[in-house]
Amino acid sequence: MDEVILSADGSLLDRDGVPAEDALRALGARVTLGDGYSLRGFMRMLRRYPVLCRLNDFAPDFAARYDSCPKADCLPAGLERLELSRVVEMIGHPGPPRLEIYHTLRGILPDGGDLEIRSYQVEMLLDAPLCLGSLRHVVFGDRVAEFRFETVCNLFEFFEGVLWQLAFHGTPRECALRR
């Protein structure tokens, strides 16, 4: 399988629309997001393919939390979509030069501006359309002269990128301070 389509119902499909029987075999396949794909589809994928939960320490918790999530209308006002982007950043000062590659999950407003989503519970973002944003190449911190490219990632990179970013978005309900 060289391409895997992530469907809104949590299925992994080959390009002919046939569901994947073994999610692990699809990890190296290029990701295409199906129509209506959102974080809800990602959570459903965790439930449908429990073997994926063994790949990341955050996955079992998110899979378990899904049953207690609202069934619809989990989209903050004004948020158009979520974008998972990859950033390749060349860093030279201070210290020795290095290259960092990481993912970001950003909220995108209708005018194209960013919305900080870290303060939102994951449950509040489930119905936000999820798409792949452009790859950003930042050279020595110069964000004005950054380059942008089409993002291509395999299922493992997508899976890890989303989970890593979700782990930092929102305080768990159990830890929230109440006044």
C-alpha positions as CSV (number, residue, x, y, z in Angstrom):
1,M,0.0,0.0,0.0
2,D,1.7,3.2,-1.1
3,E,-1.2,5.5,-0.3
4,V,-3.7,5.4,2.6
5,I,-6.9,7.4,2.7
6,L,-8.1,8.4,6.2
7,S,-11.9,8.4,6.2
8,A,-14.1,10.4,8.6
9,D,-15.5,7.1,10.0
10,G,-11.9,6.1,11.2
11,S,-11.2,3.6,8.4
12,L,-8.0,3.3,6.6
13,L,-8.7,2.8,2.9
14,D,-6.5,2.0,-0.1
15,R,-6.9,4.1,-3.2
16,D,-9.7,1.8,-4.4
17,G,-11.7,2.4,-1.2
18,V,-10.9,-1.0,0.3
19,P,-10.5,-0.9,4.1
20,A,-7.1,-1.9,5.4
21,E,-7.1,-5.0,7.5
22,D,-3.7,-4.4,9.1
23,A,-3.1,-0.8,10.2
24,L,0.6,-1.5,10.8
25,R,1.1,-2.3,7.1
26,A,-0.2,1.1,6.2
27,L,2.2,3.1,8.5
28,G,4.6,3.8,5.7
29,A,1.9,4.8,3.2
30,R,1.4,8.4,2.1
31,V,-1.6,10.0,3.8
32,T,-4.6,11.5,2.0
33,L,-7.3,12.9,4.1
34,G,-10.8,11.9,3.0
35,D,-13.8,14.2,2.7
36,G,-15.0,15.5,6.0
37,Y,-11.9,14.3,7.9
38,S,-11.6,15.8,11.4
39,L,-10.1,15.1,14.8
40,R,-13.2,12.9,15.4
41,G,-12.1,10.7,12.5
42,F,-8.7,10.5,14.1
43,M,-10.2,9.4,17.4
44,R,-12.4,6.9,15.6
45,M,-9.2,5.5,13.9
46,L,-7.7,5.0,17.3
47,R,-10.8,3.0,18.4
48,R,-11.0,1.0,15.1
49,Y,-7.4,0.0,15.1
50,P,-6.3,-0.5,18.7
51,V,-2.9,-1.8,17.6
52,L,-2.1,1.9,16.8
53,C,-2.4,2.7,20.5
54,R,0.7,0.7,21.2
55,L,2.8,3.1,19.1
56,N,2.4,6.2,21.2
57,D,2.0,6.7,25.0
58,F,-0.7,9.3,24.5
59,A,-2.9,7.2,22.2
60,P,-4.6,4.9,24.7
61,D,-5.8,7.9,26.8
62,F,-7.3,9.6,23.7
63,A,-9.0,6.4,22.6
64,A,-10.5,5.9,26.0
65,R,-11.7,9.5,26.3
66,Y,-13.6,9.3,23.0
67,D,-16.6,7.5,24.4
68,S,-17.3,10.3,26.8
69,C,-17.0,13.0,24.1
70,P,-20.0,14.9,22.8
71,K,-21.4,13.2,19.7
72,A,-21.6,16.4,17.6
73,D,-21.1,20.2,17.5
74,C,-17.5,20.2,18.8
75,L,-16.2,23.3,16.9
76,P,-15.2,26.6,18.5
77,A,-16.9,29.7,17.1
78,G,-14.8,31.3,14.4
79,L,-12.5,28.3,13.7
80,E,-12.5,27.3,10.1
81,R,-10.1,24.3,10.3
82,L,-7.1,22.7,11.9
83,E,-3.9,22.4,10.0
84,L,-1.1,19.9,10.7
85,S,2.1,21.3,9.2
86,R,5.7,20.2,9.2
87,V,8.4,22.7,10.0
88,V,12.1,22.3,8.9
89,E,14.1,24.9,10.8
90,M,17.8,25.6,10.4
91,I,19.1,27.1,13.6
92,G,22.6,28.6,13.9
93,H,22.6,31.0,16.8
94,P,23.2,30.6,19.7
95,G,25.2,27.4,19.8
96,P,26.3,25.1,17.0
97,P,24.2,25.0,13.8
98,R,21.4,22.3,13.8
99,L,18.4,21.2,11.9
100,E,15.0,20.7,13.7
101,I,12.0,19.0,12.1
102,Y,8.7,19.1,13.9
103,H,5.0,19.3,13.5
104,T,2.5,22.0,14.5
105,L,-1.2,21.8,14.8
106,R,-2.8,25.2,14.3
107,G,-6.3,26.6,14.2
108,I,-7.0,28.6,11.0
109,L,-9.6,31.4,10.9
110,P,-11.7,32.2,7.8
111,D,-9.3,35.1,7.0
112,G,-6.3,32.8,7.1
113,G,-5.1,34.0,10.4
114,D,-4.0,31.7,13.2
115,L,-6.0,30.8,16.3
116,E,-4.2,29.5,19.4
117,I,-5.9,26.2,20.3
118,R,-3.8,25.1,23.2
119,S,-6.4,26.4,25.7
120,Y,-9.2,24.3,24.1
121,Q,-10.0,20.8,25.3
122,V,-9.5,18.2,22.6
123,E,-13.2,17.4,23.0
124,M,-14.0,20.9,21.8
125,L,-12.1,20.5,18.6
126,L,-13.4,17.2,17.4
127,D,-15.5,18.5,14.5
128,A,-13.0,21.0,13.2
129,P,-12.0,19.9,9.6
130,L,-8.4,18.7,9.7
131,C,-6.1,19.2,6.7
132,L,-2.4,19.1,5.9
133,G,-0.9,22.6,5.9
134,S,2.2,23.6,3.9
135,L,5.7,22.5,5.0
136,R,7.5,25.6,6.3
137,H,11.3,25.9,5.8
138,V,12.7,28.5,8.2
139,V,16.4,29.5,7.7
140,F,18.2,30.7,10.8
141,G,15.1,32.1,12.4
142,D,14.2,34.4,9.5
143,R,10.4,33.8,9.3
144,V,10.0,36.7,6.8
145,A,12.0,34.8,4.2
146,E,10.6,31.3,5.0
147,F,9.8,28.9,2.2
148,R,6.6,27.0,1.9
149,F,6.1,23.6,0.2
150,E,3.3,21.1,-0.2
151,T,3.3,18.8,2.8
152,V,3.5,15.0,2.2
153,C,3.7,12.6,5.1
154,N,3.1,9.0,5.8
155,L,0.6,7.6,8.2
156,F,3.2,7.1,11.0
157,E,4.3,10.8,10.8
158,F,0.7,12.0,10.7
159,F,-0.2,9.8,13.6
160,E,2.7,10.9,15.7
161,G,2.4,14.6,14.7
162,V,-1.2,14.8,15.7
163,L,-0.9,12.9,19.0
164,W,2.2,14.9,20.0
165,Q,0.4,18.2,19.4
166,L,-2.8,17.1,21.1
167,A,-0.8,16.2,24.2
168,F,-0.1,19.9,24.7
169,H,-3.5,21.3,23.8
170,G,-5.7,22.0,26.7
171,T,-5.4,21.0,30.4
172,P,-7.1,17.7,31.3
173,R,-10.5,18.3,32.7
174,E,-9.4,16.6,35.9
175,C,-6.6,19.1,36.4
176,A,-8.5,22.3,35.5
177,L,-8.5,25.0,38.3
178,R,-12.0,26.1,39.3
179,R,-12.8,29.5,40.8
